[in-house]
Amino acid sequence: MNLHQTSPEFRAGGTDLSERRRSGISRGEIVDLTPTDTMTGVEWGHDGAARIGGLVSIETLASDARVRTASVGLAAAAAGLATPQIRSVGTLGGNLAQRSRCWYFRNPHLACLKKGDPVCPARAGNHLYGVAFDLGPCVAPHPSTLAAALLAYDATVTTNERSDLTLEHCSAMVPTGPRTTS
Amino acid sequence: MNSNIAALARLIYPAEAKELIDYDVVSNLPPGAPFRGPGGPVVCFALEQAVDEAALKLSVDPIDLRRRWDRNIQRRRLYDWASGLAVWRTRHASGAEHGRYRRGVGVAAGYWPYFWQPGCEVELAVRDGRLVASTSTQDIGNGARTVLANTVASAFGLEPHEIEALVGDSSLPEGSGAGGSRTTATLVPAALAAAHQLKDEIRRRSNRPLGDSPDWRAVLAGIPNLSMKAERPADRAPAPGINSAFDAGGMMGTIFKWILRRFAQFAHLEAGAGTPSAVQIAEVEVDMLLGRVRVLRFHSGLAVGRLAAPQLAHSQAEGSIIQGVGYTLYEGRQIDQASGQILTTGLEDYRIPGIADTPDMDIHFDESGFEHVPGGAVGLGEVATVPVAAAIANAVHNATGSRVTKFRYARTVCWRR
């Protein structure tokens, strides 16, 4: 076990977190998020842009009449995700900040840079669903379907600390703890 | 390890025409095989595509080609059903489709031996006016409880919900294993024999004649508790032309059948007469750009005797198609080559079909051919999935003009072109 598996984590819908608790990949303290109106609502600006709270459920994105009209691609991506149960508890924030789906990250017996290990066996190993463009130490693509749709709409992300982050900034920030370089 | 591929290929169609060889690949991995009908889907995938290819070369309808050599009575009736389907009669020539989305229709046939387990017993008891049927068989989805309840209920003219069926406890009378499609074929004759004995015993104890068809509900309500236990009886002599799949396999089939019976600790199986058979037609659509194969509709013709539980049989037949679609297009054990670690260890990573991958399904049961089995019912869980992969592969060829020679690699037929 290493620092990455014992560091605290935020819990939103908890759909993937519960899986990682069971497998032992996540063992740190859990911090539940206290919902605020901004986090759970969709606000529409005068320019027609939506400000979607991080705790808005994927089901809401899929079924909200205004989202379906204004950002049909986002609504379609949300509707196609996972299963109805997962969509009803899974959140936009959790979907964007979800951890890697790489088999080596998920298997407690295998090493992974994102678990703090010094090597990435996926690079030379089985990377059937690995990245097409090798741009960093990790060879697993970001797994968020919603991120792809939001990228297409040039969406930005606002956090408590900073505003107007592009999704590119966010995906670079997702691995917690010290960054590892090759 | 211990591949049964060549042996299974020997037992369908006349044995003499085939030169067969198989071998095990020994590696650092755990062994693997299709969960239903181990070896069967693999055999069909190779053999039935070879038959399809031969039909194309000879410019013969693939069903007509099978009719030329296949003497199996059950499959011949299924060929008649399949060749009468509109989708088969109106299919286009292989590779006639153009453009991004191409549709095709394919056929495949298959079988699974009819097994039952000697020595198994069913106990039938009257407890406080209710009938309780029990056997130690475990139910892993084969519907053992419903099969028992239906069989006993129809013997006594009662409703299935009036029968209590107990399984899954080793203190109960010895039941069959839940494998080899043997459960129904073992339980129904034993339950019928127990019902017969219980009726005789009730008549013997009764102080007045009960007549030919008494109201058993009233009779049972008025008698003290008692129970009878019956062993699965042997089958009657089959009708002419109904043989075991093993008998059709020449000398090797005879030896295989003897080994199964002799070494009871491995199998404890009796191979009976008659061959549970399947003839199936798949309709697919191939996306030539993304290499994606969708199974649109699936027609499954099954000769598995009388249905001991019709609703469950229907569900079992549909589940077999869905599992076959998964085996053909999605399932795959991924490993780390260096360590031998399995990477797809849960349903998170091991892709099986979801509801959107499930085709429209049309199930046809041919219920004759097993009249020599008491109750007339045999198992169907395995035979119903055996030809699915081959039918899909032949349909992909009909759609694209290309052969799929590996599971899950249908997309390569698109990339090659």
Interface residues (C-beta under 8 A of the other chain):
Chain A: E19 R101 W103 Y104 R106 N107 H109 L110 P121 A124 G125 N126 L128
Chain B: Q334 I335 D336 Q337 A338 S339 Q341 L343 T344 T345 E348 D349
